């Protein structure tokens, strides 16, 4: 085998995102095991309990999927923005806006389910598109960095949610929660709930999430819009030279990203919570979506698997408490995975740069 072929294989390995992601996940679990050992717990026993809590019973599997669904959609939102050269930190706020819009429409409107469910999803999607699109407008029109504007919009959404819930027409009695949505707006699967347990909240959310992933993957890979948005992400100056309207692309990208994150909030309300409550702090679905997108390397299909991984870790991790092990170790694992993913990107970049430099030196 020639040296050129070997070099190509090494570079191909360096570009293998799946391999680096698997290694990062393994290293993250290793760091978690070390943390458990320091805390005085057997990591093998703790991880065994966690795995049992993920796949041990049908209801555990159902809950894992339920936990993963909003993470898949917020991860898809952030991955889509990444692909188009934007950093959507605002998925958390867009999630809140989607949940709020779904609750309002789900409670105040009375229609047959066949109309009510699509209408609720559509209104939530529109609200999220407006919320995300506003950040895109500020970026394209005034050059306001989307990271700053979306962080500010997160807090506006947070306090708007709490304000709206306390309005007499939406508030449930003297509680700090809204009225429940009408049954006609619910996407719960009653027959499946009967199989896995009444407290499981089985719903159609995962199907909606997968359909949206496939639509986004198709848009990015097969449509003119996707080509334009990816072109702006790769090189906005080159895209502009090629005749692409940069400002319009930025606005469209943030609007679509906002729509996806808002649908995550809508699905959570319509399938699981059935209402919204006053928030003491952000729940973190949008911020966890950043980690999901990073592990998937912003690949829409990969977001499904990374979202399921995070859903499994978050749900199964709580089972560690049965042996008194701290469930917070899962946050250490997740943080470590993200760290190693980021580190692997740097290592991969340096490796490829080194190989290219070496190859260029050899030619000279």
BELKAFEN-V720802 format. One record per backbone hydrogen bond with DSSP energy under -0.5 kcal/mol. CO is the residue of the C=O (numbers start at 1). NH is the residue of the N-H. If there is no record, write none. Layout:
# BELKAFEN-V720802
co,nh
CO,NH
CO,NH
This chain:
# BELKAFEN-V720802
co,nh
2,6
3,7
4,8
5,9
6,10
7,11
8,12
9,13
10,14
11,15
13,16
15,17
16,20
17,21
18,22
19,23
20,24
21,25
22,26
23,27
24,28
25,29
26,30
27,31
28,32
29,33
30,34
31,35
32,36
33,37
34,38
35,39
36,41
37,40
41,43
42,46
43,47
44,48
45,49
46,50
47,51
48,52
49,53
50,54
51,54
51,55
52,56
57,60
57,61
58,62
59,63
60,64
61,65
62,66
63,67
64,68
65,69
66,70
67,71
68,72
69,73
70,74
71,75
72,76
73,77
74,78
75,79
76,80
77,81
78,82
79,83
80,84
81,84
81,86
82,85
86,88
87,89
88,91
89,92
90,94
91,95
92,96
93,97
94,98
95,99
96,100
97,101
98,102
99,103
100,104
101,105
102,106
103,107
104,108
105,109
106,182
109,111
112,115
112,116
113,117
115,119
116,120
117,121
118,122
119,123
120,124
121,125
122,126
123,127
124,128
125,129
126,130
127,131
128,132
129,133
130,134
131,135
132,136
133,137
134,138
135,139
136,140
137,141
138,142
138,144
139,143
145,149
146,150
147,151
148,152
149,153
150,154
151,155
152,156
153,157
154,158
155,159
156,160
157,161
158,162
159,163
160,164
161,165
162,166
164,167
167,170
167,171
170,179
171,173
172,175
176,278
177,172
182,185
183,186
187,204
188,190
189,193
190,194
191,195
192,196
193,197
197,200
202,189
203,206
204,208
205,209
206,210
207,211
208,212
209,213
210,214
211,215
212,216
213,217
214,218
215,219
216,220
217,221
218,222
219,223
219,226
223,227
224,228
225,229
226,230
227,231
228,232
229,233
230,234
231,235
235,239
236,240
237,241
238,242
239,244
240,243
244,246
245,249
246,250
247,251
248,252
249,253
250,254
251,255
252,256
253,257
254,258
255,259
256,260
257,261
258,262
259,263
260,264
261,265
262,266
263,267
264,268
265,269
266,270
267,271
268,272
268,273
269,274
270,187
274,181
276,178
284,288
285,289
286,290
287,290
287,291
288,292
289,293
290,294
291,295
292,296
293,298
294,297
296,299
298,300
299,303
300,304
301,304
301,305
302,306
303,307
304,308
305,309
306,310
307,311
308,312
309,313
310,314
311,315
312,316
313,317
314,318
315,318
316,319
317,320
318,321
319,322
320,323
320,325
321,324
326,329
327,330
328,331
328,332
329,333
330,334
331,335
332,336
333,337
334,338
335,339
336,340
337,341
338,342
339,343
340,344
341,345
342,346
343,347
344,348
345,349
346,350
347,351
348,352
349,353
350,354
351,355
352,356
353,357
354,358
355,359
356,360
357,361
358,362
359,363
360,364
